[in-house]
Amino acid sequence: MLRLPKILFLLLIYLSAAHGVSGQQDPRDFNALSDSIIEENPTYEAFEKTFRDYRDTLLFRELIEKSKKDSLLSGLTYGYNRMAALSSDITEYNQAILYNTKALQAATGEEAYGVRLITLNSLGSLSLRIDSIKNALDYHQEVINLTASESEPSRQVILEMGKANYGIGNIYSSIGQYELAINYYQSALEYYEEIEFYEGLGFTNNKIGENLEALSKLDEALEYYDISAEINKNLNSKRLQVLNNTGIAHVLVHKGEAAKSKNLLLPLLDKIEGFSDDELIPLIYIQYGWVELNLKNYQTAEFYLSKGLELAENGNLTAYVYDANTWLHDLWEERGNLERSLLHYKEAQQARNKISNNRTLRYVYDAVSRSEKEKRNIQMEILAKQNEIFGMQLRRNRTTLLIGVLFLILFSLILHVVYRQNKLTNEKKVMALEQSRLRSQMNPHFLFNSLNSIKLYIINNEKKKAVYYLNKFSKLVRKILEASTQKEIFLDEELDTATLYMNIENIRFNNEIEYNVSISEEVDPAHIKIPSLLLQPFLENAIWHGLSSKVGDKKIEIHINKLKKGSIALTIRDNGVGRNASQRLKNERVVKRKSVGIDITEERLANFAKDYQNSYEIAINDLYGADGAPAGTEVNLQIPLI
């Protein structure tokens, strides 16, 4: 059977889709509409209402250029997002992501808040299409974070909140976490019901049915498919009709009712030429072929499975390629042709290998789940300690009041001394609890930044590197947990923890960062104590603010010397872009990254130094080269020993 090259296949789909609309709608009408609407300085929603039926990419390119010329933000962002949607329709997902990214970059200011939510959700859906799980989760989660503080959200904001939950449900469904996926789909249903968004209700009920089927809850799955089909009676969505009919048919086959399943799919075959969505046609062919296989109609099954396989390969639909080859393997095995059966088995395995490795994705899921659980535990610990502090403050205030009354009544010096002693004792306890709370805040800050650095290898399916760095990560977590229970640790233990942290953070730099530690001979790190987890915040700042934007060699050096006045000097030096350049880059970023680690560390050093005769010092200096250009940043710490 002849196979069209992918580019020709996509071109034919595009031309047919564009002809279907623009053949009826004159481009001159589009240009006249765009000229008139631009003069009115319309909203994003006005553009959507006016041009949602147009599909000619050339016309939207003209709209983008006109909007650039007139500095019209709503027209520019709508044009980019519309180009992204049209690219997605023909499975050009990477191109669609580029257009959405341009829209996101253009969507600045408070007036673009709604556009940012729309674009972030679109980027999340597209990222999942190309198996970029981490990016998909980040985009949808950012929508949830941006809308979390909304007390009276608009209809558009509620809609995007629903889409974000729906998108995260799709992510968990793709990695086999079906119960979690259903939880997010249920949340999406609540948002859609609030605004009566029937399209969202239809597709979300269908997704719940699909995940219940994966959990072998077949009767419950049928209930949700039926709800979706009932909603679609008013929507009349061809795509939703196909998804519901194929879903119900799939369940009926599992229940041993293949004949009923065939009756559901035959009407779809009769009008298959009317489906413009290039994913639906191979889905129908492959599902119908599978039903015929279960009915032992081998010749018919082979025809439709092969036809669906061809379309799936041309459309780069890897999941469908896997299904078709799997069922063709079963077909030829049943017919006794082991050679052809083996051929399709190998092709099915190749398709499966292209799909993100489930085991690796489960590592990501488990790691995320553990981090979330640890985060909740730490937050509970902080709340418990804050409550204890509050209780002690109340008791201290009562004691103060009692002693004050007794002092006024008796004018007794003895009672005054007792009052002062009680006050000092309570203040010392409060200070100790404050130190413990600061350490609890430090641990999640350190832990979650390290976890982000290791995710990339796991997502990219590099198993050996993933296992290697997971081992390092587990060792790092153990050291952090041990250090967090101690107010002070020996310097050599702190350096070991810092080295582990640098190894993990160096992952995303492809080990480009050169990291060195030098210790003077008069310093014995095995007998010198410093505050636990002291170095990590400064190393983190050097990486994120100094080296992440630098091109070329990247270095971080730690020098440790002993001072004559009973202190040691720790110098942390990087050759990054410098603080001024880092601040400019930070202001230009779409997503701002706030760091509080340095402030927390300075508070901890202040508490640490109270037990010593000498005080601590922190100095951060900019470094410059011979030509006066920024050459990095240097942090000088002076820590008391006596």
N, C-alpha and C positions, 0 to 999 in steps of 0.2 A: 504494500500500500504506500502511495507517494506521501511524503511529508513536506509541508511548506516550511521554509526557513522561518525562524522566529520573527525576524524583522519584517518579512513579507506578511506573515500572519497578523502582526500587530498593525501594520499599515492598512490592510484590508478592513480590519475592525474599525480603525480610526476613520477611514474614508466613509464607510457605511454609516457610522454614527453621526459624523458631521453632515453628511448628505441628508440624513433623515430629518434634520432640523433646518439647516441653512437652505435646503432646497425649497422650503416653504417660507422662510423668513429672509427678506432681502438684507444683505449687509448694509445697504444704505439706510435702512430703517434703524439698524443698530447704531450706526454713526450719528444719525440725527438724534436718537434717544440719548446717547452718551454726551453729545454736545449740550443738549438742553439740560440734562440732569446735573452735569458738572457745574453749570452756571448757578445752580441752586445750592451748591455746597451741601450735598445730601449726606445721610448717615450710611453706614455699612449695610444696614437692613434695607434701606431704599434701593441700593444697588442690587441686593439679592432678590428683592421682589421684582425688579424691572428686568433683570437679565438671566434669571435662573433657568429659562428654557433654551438659551443659546448654548451651542456646543462647539462653535468654530474657534479654534485656538488663535487664529490670525486676528480675529476681532478682539479677543481679550488682550492680545499683545498691544493692539492699538490703544485700548482703554488704559493699559499700564503706562504707555508713553504719554498719553494726554494727562493722566493724573500726575506723573512726574513733572511735566511742564507746568501744570497749575498748582503744584504742591498740595494736592488733594489726598490726604492720608487715607480716607475711607475708600476712595476709588483704587488707590494703589494696593492696599492690603486685600481688597476684594478681588482685584485682578489676579494677584499672585495666588490666592487661595483657590480661585476658580480654575486656574491653570493646573494647580496641584490635583484638584478633583478630576479633571479631564485626563491627566496623565495616569492617575490611579485607575481610572476606568479601563485603560488599555494595559494594565499591569506594569506600567513604567514607574515602579514605586520609588526608586532612587531619585528620578527626576522630580517626582511629586514632592519628595522630602526637601529638595533644593528650593522649590517654589514656596513651600510652607515656611522654610527657614527665612527666606527673604521677606515674607509677610511678617514674621515674628520680629525681625530686625527693624522693620518699618513701623511696627505698632508700638509707638512710644507715647508717653503721657497718659493722664487719667482718662481721657476720652477714648483711648484704645483698650481699655480694660476688658471689655467684652470680646473684642477681636482677639486679644491674647489668649483668652480661654478657648475660643473656637479653634485657634491655630494650634495650641498646645495639644488639645484632644486629637486633632487631625494628625499631628506628628506622632502621637502615641500609637494611633491605629496603624499608620504606615510603618513605623518601626517594628511592630509585631509582624507585619507582612513579610519583612525581610529577616525575621528571626533575631532582631536586635532587642532581646528581652529587657536588658537593663535600661536602655534608652526609653523603651515603651513605658516601663514602670515609672521612670523618673518624670516623663512628660505628664502622664495622668495624675501622678501624685502631686505635681506642682499645681495643677488645677485645684485639687482638693485643699492644698495648703493655702492658696490664694483666696479661696472662697470660705475658709473655715470661720472667719470672723464676721461674715455677713449676717446681720440680725434680721433684715428684711430684704432678701435677695429678689431681684427682678425675675421675670419669667425666663429671660435668656440665661441668666446665671444659674437658675434651677435646672434648666435644660442641660447646660454644660456640666453641672455637678452630676447629673444622671449619666451623661456620656462618659465622664471620668470613671465612675464606678463600673459602668458596663465595660469600658476598656480594660480595667484591672481584672474584671471577671474573665475576659478573653485571655489575658496573660496567664492566669492561674489554670484555666482550662487547657491551654496549650502545653503546660508542663505536667498535666495529669492530676492537679490538685482540684478535683471536681467539687468537693464540698465547699472549699474556700471560694471557688468561682461562683457557686450558687449563692453564697452569702452576699457577694458583691452585686450579683444580678438582682437579688431581692432588694438591695438598697437602691439600685437604679430604678426598679419598678416603683418604689415609693416616690421618688422625685418625678417620674413620668406621670404617675397618677395625679399628683398635686397640680400639674399644669395641663392634664388631659392630652398628653403627647402620645397619640395612638400608634404612630409609626414605631416609636421606641418601645411601647408596650408589646406590640406584635413581635418584633425581633427579639426582645428580651425574654418573653415567654418561650419562644422557639429555642433560645440558647439554654434556658433552664431544662427544657425537655431533652435537649441533646446531652447535657451533663448528667441528668438522671439516668438516661439510657446507658451512659458509660459506667454508671454505678450499678447497673443491672436492675434498676428500679423501673421496670418496663411499664407497669400500669400507671405510675405517677408521671412518667415521661409522656405517655399518651394524653393524659389530662392537660398538660401544659401545651402540647402540640395542638390539641383541640381548641384551647383558649386562643392561641395565636391564630389559628385558622378562622375562628369566629370574628376576631378583630379585623382580619384581612378582608372580610366580606365588604366592609366599608372602605378600606384602604385600596383594595384591588391592586396590590403590589405583586407583579409577576415574580420578582425575586423571592419574596416571602412565601408565595404559593409553592414555588419549587422547593424551598427549604423545608416547609411543613410537610408537603407530600412525600419527599424523599426521606424525611425523618420518620414519619409515621410508617412508611413502607419498610424502613430498616427495622423498626421495632416489631412489625408484624412478621417479618422473616424470622427474627429471633424467637418469636412465639409459635413458629411452625405454621404460619398462615401466609405462605408465599403467594398463593393465588389471589388473595385480597390485596396484597402488596402490588401485584402486577396491575390490577384494575386502577390503582391510584396513579401509577406511572404512565399508563397508556395515553391519557389525555395530554400529559406534558409532551410526549413524543409527537403527538399529532400537530402541536403548534410550536414545535421547537424552533422553527425558523423565525418566530416572532421575538425570541429572546436576544437582546443586544448585549447582555452581560456575558463576557467571554468565559466566566467561571461556571455559569449555570449549565451550558450545553454539555461539556464533558462530565459534569456531575450527574446529569440525567442519564446520559449514555451508560456510564459506569454502574450506576445504581440499578438501571434496568437490566444490564448484562448480568449483574450479580443475582438478581431475582430469577432470571431465566436459568442461571446455573443451578440455583436451589430447586428449580422445577425440572432439572435434568434435560433441558432443551439446549444441548451443548452447542449446536451450530449457531443458533440465534445468540446465545450468550457470547460466543467467540466474536461474532460480528460487532456487537455493541461494546463489548469490553475493549476490543482493538481500536474501534473508532474513537471511543472516549480517551484511550491511552494516547492516540496520536494528537488529539486536540490538547490534552494536558501537557504533553511534551512541548508542543509548539508554544503554549502559553506559559511555560515554566511553572506549572502548578504541581509542585513536588509531592504534596500529600495525595493528590489524585493519581499521580504516576505510581505511587506506592500501592494504593488500593487496587488499581487496575492490574498491575503486575502480580500482586498477591493472589487475586481471584483467577487470573489466567493460569497461574501456577497450579491452583487447585483444579481448574478445569482439565488441564492436560494430564495431571496426575490421575484424575478419575478416568480419563480416556485411555490411559496406559502409555501415553507418549512421554516417557521420562526425560528425553533429551530436551524437548520444548519446555517441559515443566521446570527443569533445572535452569534453563535460560531465563525464564521469567522470574524464578526465585532470585537469581543473581541480580537482575535488574531491580527487583523490589528492594534488595538489600542496599544497592547503590543509592536508590532514592531515599531509603531510611537514613543512610549516613549523611545525606545532605541536610536532613532535618536536624535541628539542634538536638544534641545528644541528651536524652531524658535523664540519664544518670547524673550528668554534669549539672543539668538544670536543677535537679533535686538537691545537689550540693548547695547551689545558690539559695534555693528555697529554705533548706535547713539552716544555712548560715544566717539568712535574713530573719527566720523565725526565732533562732537562738538569740540574735542580737536584740530583737524586739522584746523577747521575754526578759533578758538581762536588763534592758532599758527600763521596763516596767518595775522590775524588782528594785533597781537602784532608785527610781523615783519614789517608790513606796518607802524605801529606807530613809531617803531625804525627808519625806513628809513626816515620818515617825520621829526623826530627830528634831525637826522643826517644832513638832507638837511638844516634845519633851522640853525643848528650850523655852517655848511659850509658857509651859506649866511652871518651870523653874523661875521664869521672870515674874509670874503671878505670885508665887510663894515669896520671892524676894521682896516684891512690893508690899505684900502683907506684913512681912517681918519688919520692913522699914517703917511702915505706918505704926505698928505696935511699939517698936522701939522709940519712935518719935514721940508718941503719946506718953510713954513711960518717962522719957527724958524731960518732957515739959512738966509732968506731974511731980516727979521726985527730984529733978535737977541733980540726978546722980551720975557721977563720973563712971561708976562701975557699969551701969547699964549702957552708957554711951560706948564704952570699950567693947562690951559684948555685941552691940549693934554693929560697930565697925568691923569686928571680926567675922560676924555672919555675912555681912555684905561682901567682904573680900573673898570669903570662901565661895559664895554663890557666883561671883564674877569669874573666879577661876574655873568653876565647872562649866559656865556658859562658854568661856573661851575654848575649853577643851572640846566641847560639843561643836563649836563653830569650826574648829580645825578639822574635826571628823567630817562635818558636812562639806567642807571645801574639798577634801579628798574624794568624797563620793561623787561630787560634781566633776572632778578631774577624770575619774575612771571612764565614764561613758564617752566623754569628749575624746580621749585617747583611743578607746576601743573602736568606736564607729568609724573614725577616720582611717584607721588601719584596715578595717574590713573593706572599705570602698576601694583601697588600692589593690586588693587581691581578686576582686570580682571579675576583672577583665579577662584573666587567663581562664577562669571557670566558664564564663559566657562564650569564649572563643573555642571551647572544646579542646584545649591543650592539656591533656590529662596529666602527663608526667609533671609538667610545670605546676599544674593546679595542685597535685598531691604534695609536691615538694614545698610549695609555699604555704599550703594548708598546715603542714607539719610545723613550719616556722611560726605560722600564725598561732597555732595551739600553744606552742612554747611561750610565745609572747603574751598570750592571754593569761597563762599560768603565772608568769612573772608579774604581770600587772596586778592580778588578784592578790598575790602574796605581798607585793609592795604596798597595795592600798590599805592593808591592815596595820602598817607600821608608819609611825611618824617620821622615822629616820631609817636610812639604809646605808650600807657601805658603798663607797664610790665605785668600786670595781663592779658591784652588782648593777648599779645605775648605768654604767657604761655598757654592760652586756645587754641590758634592756634597750638602750638607745641604738646599739648596733643592730639588734633584731628589728627594731622599728624602721631603721634606714633601709635594711634589706627588703622589707615589704613595700615601703613607699617607693623604692627604686624600680619596682615592677613597671609602672606606667612610663618610666623614662628609659625603658629598655637597658637598665643598668648603666646609664650614661653618667650618673652622678658619682664623682670620686669622693669617697668619704674616708677621712684619716683622723686618728686621735694620737696626740703626742703628750707624754707625761714626763715632767722633769724628774731627775733622779732623787731629789729630796722629798718627793711626794710618794707616800705608800698608800695606794688606793684601797688596800685591804683593811686599813686601820682608820680611815677617815670617813666620818658619817656626814651625810647631807640629806636634805628633805627628799622623800621618795618621789619618783616621777618628775624630777626637776627639769631635765634637759629637753624632754619631748616637745613642749610648746614652742621652744625656740627653734628646734629643728623643723617643726611643722611650718612655722612662719618663713623660715629660710627657703623651704621647698615651694610652698604655695605662692608666696609673694615675691620671692627673689629669683628662683630658678625656673618655675613653670613657664614663664614667658620669655626666657633667655634662649637665644640661638647660639650653639657652639658648646665649648667645654663647660662643665658644671662641677663645682667643687664645694664641699663643706668640710671645714677643719675645726677640730676641738683641741685647744691647748690648755694644759693644766699646770700651774706653777704655785709654789708656796711663797707667801709674803712674810716678811719679817715680823709684822705686828700681829701674828697669830691668826692669820686668815689664809685661805687659798683663793687663787684667781682662776676662773674658768672663762676662756675666750672662745666664742662660737663665731666663726667667720665664713661667709659665703661670697662667691663672685657673681651674684645675681645682678638684676637690673637696677637695684637701689630703691630706696623708699619712695622717692618722688615719682619715678616711672611706674612703680607698682601701684601707687595711689591713682594715677591716671588710668591705668588699665582696669583697676577695680571699678572706677566710676563709669567706664565704658561698657562693663559687662551687663548683660541682660539680667542675670541672676546674681545678686550680691551675696558674698560669702562672709559672714560675720564671725570673727574669732575673738573669744573671750579668755583663751588659755593663758595669755601673758598677764592679764589683770589678776586672775585667780592665783597664778604662781607668785606674783608680787605680794599678795595678801598672805600666802603661806610662808614666804620667806620672812615677812615681818613677824609673824607669830613664832617662827623657828628661832629668830635672833633674840627674842625676849629672854631665852634661857642662857644666853651667852653674854660675855662682857663687851665684845665688839659688836658693831652693827653690820648689817648687810648693805651692799650697794649694787645697783643695776644701771648700766650706761649703754645706750644704743647709738652707734656712730655710723655715719655714711663714709664709705671708702671711695677714693678717687684715684684715677691713673695719672700718669705723668702729663697727659694731654688735658687733664681736668675733667675727663668724662667719668660718669659713675662706674665704679668697679666693684660694687657689692656693699655688704652691710656687716658690721662687727658688733657683737653683743658681749659686754664685759660684766661678769658676775663676781662679786667679792663676798665670800661666805665665811663667817667666823668659825674658829676652831676652839677658842677658849673664852 
